[in-house]
Amino acid sequence: MRDMRRAAVRQSLLAGIILVAAGCAASHRAIGPDTGRIPDINAYPAMANDAPPGASASAAAMASAIGRGVNFGNMLEAPTEGAWGLRVTDDFIDKATAAGFTAVRLPVRWSNHASADAPYTIDPLFLAHVDSIVDKLLAKGIVVVLNMHHYRQLDGDAPDPRDVAVDPRAVDVRFVMMWEQIATHFQGKGARLLFEPYNEPHGRLTGEPWNVLAARTLGVIRRTNPTRVVVIGPTNWNAASDLALLKLPNDANLIATIHDYNPFTFTHQGAGWVTPTPPTGVTCCSGAQVAEMTQPLDVAKSWSDVKHYPVYVGEFGSYSKADSASRIVFNRAMRSAMESRGMSWTYWEFAAGFGVYDPVARAFRQALLDSLLGA
């Protein structure tokens, strides 16, 4: 998959599915240029990453406990919640857990709910809202993977509508200081809450810059959450091929993550946000397509065997312009391939363009659900 194509996909994926609604939620804080003193990022030293010890028993157990999960996409990672047509609801929580999903990955665009100037304070109302969602999910006994999503400037990407760039010198330290607040706020939650510092690092973060920033961020998380399991993925949009560049910090309570949307011509057919739009009518899954789907999994499995950290597939899925029968075959093939390699997963996503649930009919797309959770 070409890097620029993957960049276009991930920058525009959800915005292309549902038009951004007009207006701005009351809790949203406009972000403008940083006019104050920018804290020294060296106040947040990077953890050493020269001798990662391999996963602890608790990290391995949490990787297994993720099991078969789903992403609550198009919700909290929109510029404001609801701007992409979906909000987290009690009904979504009840339906997802009752169906049998054992984990929910919760993407959050924290950067649009934090001040532009130091100390980059996260809106307490928004923080409390996310807290209430986490509590409701944890009360169901599932694993929750809480991440930071779509901090466009961190990757060097153009801002989305309703995003306003901050001082470029503040971007990295703002990221770390937002995580300082998140980690402090959630430190009392149970072990089934996992932190994922960042979704799909790429662009200006590729390679060593991400290794250093991830090590700084884990260091600040460890001040208040010394044993919480943390999920860290490689660059190039969590591509398995970039695991070779990833240097995990010297910490045992870690899980690695990758994303796998191969074959792209199938999973993103008809996606109007991709240029040129991949043609529709592509079926799945031929032997060549299965080989393309599983090659990243084999790379990740080999890496895991050497590094002794479990790998979890945080995103995979196919857009609804693909025919239903092929989407079902694709899901079953991916599920089998991931699980035969000992990998848990969270499907992208619950109720939008890739969704397993129809929010209008308020019912699951049953055959699609069965392809993920059925026999």
Order of alpha helices (4+ residues) and beta strands (2+ residues): alpha-alpha-beta-alpha-beta-alpha-beta-alpha-alpha-beta-alpha-beta-alpha-beta-alpha-alpha-beta-alpha-beta-beta-beta-alpha
